[in-house]
Amino acid sequence: MDELRVRGEVRNGQVVVETPLNLPDGFFVIVTEYNPADDTDTPDPPPPTPEACREMMIGLRGRLDLADDPDWETKILMPRE
């Protein structure tokens, strides 16, 4: 059986989850107590934005001259003249 971990909160005696689940009728679930302070799992960081990737590639290649160039992707691997 796969484990599906979903964060929720009790409001007015009912479990309310952050994201609605589309579970079929008759699906059984187990609800356990959870304290976020006890959580040792650290979530994966979000992926970098395209802008951050561009800046990193330009910086790593030492091509700061391409920082404002709209055609930087084509030129990034070309040797400087």
Stockholm file with secondary structure:
# STOCKHOLM 1.0

chainA/1-81         MDELRVRGEVRNGQVVVETPLNLPDGFFVIVTEYNPADDTDTPDPPPPTPEACREMMIGLRGRLDLADDPDWETKILMPRE
#=GR chainA/1-81 SS CCCCCCCEEEETTEEEESSCCCCCTTCCCCCCCCCGGGCCCCCCCCCCCHHHHHHHHHHHTTCGGGTTCTTHHHHTTSCCC
#=GC SS_cons        CCCCCCCEEEETTEEEESSCCCCCTTCCCCCCCCCGGGCCCCCCCCCCCHHHHHHHHHHHTTCGGGTTCTTHHHHTTSCCC
//
